[in-house]
Amino acid sequence: MLHRTIRRARRELELWMILASLTTLPFWFSDLDLRLAALFYRPGRVGDVWPYQHWGLWEVLYDYAFPFTVWSGIVALAVYVVGHFHAYTRRFRLRALYILLVIAIGPGLVVNLIVKDHWGRARPVHVTQFGGEYQYTPPLQFGHTPDKSFVCGHCAVGYTFFVLYFLSQSHKLLYFGLTLALAWTMGLTRMTSGGHFVSDILWSGYLVFLVAYLLYYGWYVRATKLHLRSKH
């Protein structure tokens, strides 16, 4: 069991490194980011050059993404606390704490407070190619603007569902696919308003996945084993 867990952890980390490299290089050696952003840009529409952002579903997803994350964290915290006193919820206590930690450290600390607030990458709406004043910078390169394009904060909400991938033992591919579908839909809403590049969306996922990965194998697996031993 331990060897299988170690093998899976090593394989997941290797795939993370390969995918992160292969999907970042094209944005350094081509204008792919700009071309994809241009799909939603309509320079001929005076006063509304990003018209697709006004579709109702996009606005709902944008408005409720962060409240959903906050409430998910509150529910996870409640389950963890109640688990100390209630026998039925006790078995969900570690899982609830894992979910809470991923939300707090992934989207909360790493994505928004550390990376997003300090990277300085210009948003599509503010680069010169789309009528703005700042120069485009490729992903991972620090910018010198007040913008917070890298990485996508709203997408991180969707990527938080990677917790289900790690916690599941029999439906990993299903949860992985659902997580990507939700996060990329969220990313699409941000692209329609010129808020983010595709590379912002991808790297949001890489960061949240890495946080969920490190917490799962670095803490949750060990904590679960210690908990099981204490019961025997």
C-alpha positions as CSV (number, residue, x, y, z in Angstrom):
1,M,0.0,0.0,0.0
2,L,2.8,2.4,1.0
3,H,4.8,1.6,-2.2
4,R,1.8,2.2,-4.3
5,T,1.1,5.5,-2.7
6,I,4.8,6.6,-3.2
7,R,4.7,5.5,-6.9
8,R,1.5,7.4,-7.5
9,A,2.9,10.5,-5.8
10,R,6.1,10.3,-7.9
11,R,4.1,9.8,-11.1
12,E,1.8,12.7,-10.4
13,L,4.7,15.1,-9.7
14,E,6.5,14.0,-12.9
15,L,3.3,14.6,-14.9
16,W,2.9,18.0,-13.2
17,M,6.4,19.0,-14.2
18,I,6.0,17.8,-17.8
19,L,2.7,19.5,-18.3
20,A,3.7,22.7,-16.7
21,S,6.8,22.9,-19.0
22,L,5.1,21.8,-22.2
23,T,2.2,24.2,-21.8
24,T,4.3,27.2,-20.8
25,L,7.0,27.1,-23.5
26,P,4.6,28.0,-26.4
27,F,3.6,31.2,-24.7
28,W,7.3,32.2,-24.5
29,F,8.1,31.5,-28.1
30,S,4.9,32.6,-29.8
31,D,2.1,35.1,-29.5
32,L,-0.4,32.3,-28.6
33,D,-1.6,34.1,-25.5
34,L,-2.4,37.2,-27.4
35,R,-4.1,35.3,-30.3
36,L,-6.4,33.5,-27.9
37,A,-7.3,36.7,-26.0
38,A,-8.0,38.3,-29.3
39,L,-10.9,35.9,-29.9
40,F,-13.0,37.9,-27.5
41,Y,-11.7,41.4,-28.5
42,R,-13.9,43.5,-30.8
43,P,-12.1,46.8,-31.5
44,G,-14.9,48.0,-33.8
45,R,-17.4,48.2,-30.9
46,V,-16.8,51.6,-29.4
47,G,-17.1,51.6,-25.7
48,D,-17.6,47.8,-25.4
49,V,-14.6,46.1,-27.0
50,W,-15.0,43.0,-24.8
51,P,-18.8,42.4,-25.5
52,Y,-19.0,38.7,-24.6
53,Q,-18.5,39.5,-20.9
54,H,-22.1,40.5,-20.5
55,W,-23.6,37.1,-21.0
56,G,-25.7,36.3,-17.9
57,L,-24.0,33.0,-16.9
58,W,-20.5,34.7,-17.0
59,E,-21.7,37.4,-14.6
60,V,-23.2,34.9,-12.2
61,L,-20.0,32.8,-12.1
62,Y,-17.9,35.9,-11.6
63,D,-20.1,37.3,-8.8
64,Y,-20.5,34.1,-6.8
65,A,-17.1,32.3,-7.2
66,F,-15.4,33.8,-4.1
67,P,-18.5,33.7,-1.9
68,F,-18.8,30.0,-2.8
69,T,-15.2,29.4,-1.7
70,V,-15.7,31.2,1.6
71,W,-18.8,29.2,2.4
72,S,-17.1,25.9,1.4
73,G,-14.3,26.8,3.8
74,I,-16.9,27.6,6.6
75,V,-18.7,24.3,6.0
76,A,-15.4,22.4,6.1
77,L,-14.4,24.2,9.3
78,A,-17.8,23.4,10.9
79,V,-17.5,19.7,10.0
80,Y,-14.0,19.6,11.5
81,V,-15.1,21.3,14.7
82,V,-18.3,19.3,15.1
83,G,-16.2,16.1,14.5
84,H,-14.6,16.6,17.9
85,F,-17.9,16.2,19.6
86,H,-20.2,14.2,17.3
87,A,-19.5,10.5,16.5
88,Y,-21.0,10.5,13.0
89,T,-19.0,13.5,11.7
90,R,-15.8,12.3,13.4
91,R,-14.8,10.1,10.4
92,F,-15.0,13.2,8.1
93,R,-12.8,15.4,10.4
94,L,-9.5,14.9,8.6
95,R,-11.0,15.2,5.2
96,A,-12.7,18.4,6.2
97,L,-9.5,19.8,7.6
98,Y,-7.7,18.9,4.3
99,I,-10.3,20.7,2.3
100,L,-10.1,23.7,4.5
101,L,-6.3,23.8,4.3
102,V,-6.3,23.5,0.5
103,I,-8.8,26.4,0.2
104,A,-6.9,28.6,2.6
105,I,-3.4,27.9,1.3
106,G,-4.2,27.4,-2.4
107,P,-6.6,30.1,-3.6
108,G,-6.2,32.1,-0.5
109,L,-2.5,32.4,0.3
110,V,-0.5,31.2,-2.7
111,V,-2.7,32.3,-5.6
112,N,-4.1,35.6,-4.3
113,L,-1.8,36.9,-1.6
114,I,1.6,35.7,-2.8
115,V,1.5,35.3,-6.5
116,K,-1.3,37.4,-7.8
117,D,-0.7,40.5,-5.6
118,H,3.0,40.7,-6.4
119,W,3.6,39.4,-10.0
120,G,2.6,42.6,-11.7
121,R,1.6,41.0,-15.0
122,A,-0.7,43.2,-17.2
123,R,-4.2,42.0,-18.0
124,P,-5.2,41.6,-21.7
125,V,-7.5,44.6,-21.4
126,H,-4.5,46.7,-20.5
127,V,-1.8,45.6,-22.9
128,T,-1.0,47.7,-26.0
129,Q,-2.2,45.0,-28.4
130,F,-5.8,45.6,-27.1
131,G,-5.7,49.4,-26.6
132,G,-4.0,49.5,-23.2
133,E,-0.7,51.0,-22.0
134,Y,1.4,48.1,-20.8
135,Q,3.6,45.6,-22.5
136,Y,2.7,41.9,-22.7
137,T,4.9,39.7,-20.6
138,P,4.9,35.9,-20.9
139,P,3.9,33.6,-18.0
140,L,6.3,33.4,-15.0
141,Q,8.1,36.6,-16.0
142,F,7.6,39.4,-13.5
143,G,5.8,42.5,-14.8
144,H,6.1,46.1,-13.6
145,T,2.4,47.1,-13.6
146,P,-0.3,47.5,-10.9
147,D,-2.3,44.7,-12.6
148,K,-2.8,41.2,-11.1
149,S,-3.3,39.0,-14.2
150,F,-1.0,36.2,-13.1
151,V,-2.5,34.0,-12.0
152,C,-6.3,33.6,-12.3
153,G,-8.0,33.9,-8.9
154,H,-11.5,33.0,-10.0
155,C,-10.1,29.9,-11.7
156,A,-8.5,28.8,-8.5
157,V,-12.0,28.4,-7.1
158,G,-12.7,25.7,-9.7
159,Y,-9.3,24.1,-9.2
160,T,-10.0,23.7,-5.5
161,F,-12.1,20.7,-6.5
162,F,-8.8,18.9,-7.0
163,V,-9.4,17.9,-3.4
164,L,-12.0,15.4,-4.6
165,Y,-9.4,13.9,-7.0
166,F,-7.0,13.3,-4.1
167,L,-9.5,12.1,-1.6
168,S,-11.2,9.7,-4.0
169,Q,-9.9,6.2,-4.4
170,S,-12.1,5.0,-7.2
171,H,-13.3,8.0,-9.3
172,K,-10.1,10.0,-9.7
173,L,-10.4,10.6,-13.5
174,L,-14.1,11.7,-13.1
175,Y,-13.2,14.3,-10.4
176,F,-10.1,15.4,-12.3
177,G,-12.2,16.0,-15.4
178,L,-15.0,17.8,-13.5
179,T,-12.4,20.0,-11.8
180,L,-10.9,21.0,-15.2
181,A,-14.3,21.6,-16.7
182,L,-15.4,23.9,-13.8
183,A,-12.1,25.8,-13.7
184,W,-11.8,26.3,-17.4
185,T,-15.4,27.5,-17.6
186,M,-14.5,30.0,-14.9
187,G,-11.4,30.9,-17.0
188,L,-13.5,31.5,-20.0
189,T,-15.6,34.0,-18.1
190,R,-12.5,35.9,-17.3
191,M,-11.2,35.8,-20.8
192,T,-14.4,37.3,-22.2
193,S,-13.7,40.5,-20.2
194,G,-10.0,40.7,-21.0
195,G,-9.2,39.8,-17.4
196,H,-6.9,36.9,-18.0
197,F,-4.7,35.1,-20.5
198,V,-4.9,31.4,-21.1
199,S,-1.5,31.0,-19.4
200,D,-2.9,32.7,-16.3
201,I,-5.7,30.1,-16.2
202,L,-3.3,27.1,-16.6
203,W,-0.9,28.3,-14.0
204,S,-3.7,28.9,-11.5
205,G,-4.4,25.2,-11.9
206,Y,-0.7,24.1,-11.5
207,L,-0.4,26.1,-8.3
208,V,-3.6,24.8,-6.7
209,F,-2.8,21.2,-7.7
210,L,0.7,21.5,-6.2
211,V,-0.7,22.8,-2.9
212,A,-3.3,20.0,-2.8
213,Y,-0.6,17.5,-3.7
214,L,1.8,18.6,-1.0
215,L,-0.9,18.7,1.6
216,Y,-2.3,15.3,0.7
217,Y,1.0,13.4,0.6
218,G,2.9,15.5,3.1
219,W,0.2,15.7,5.7
220,Y,-3.1,14.0,5.0
221,V,-1.8,10.5,4.2
222,R,0.3,10.4,7.3
223,A,-2.4,11.9,9.5
224,T,-4.9,9.3,8.3
225,K,-2.5,6.4,9.1
226,L,-1.8,7.8,12.6
227,H,-5.5,8.2,13.2
228,L,-6.2,4.6,12.1
229,R,-3.4,3.3,14.4
230,S,-4.8,5.2,17.4
231,K,-8.1,3.4,17.0
232,H,-6.5,-0.1,17.3
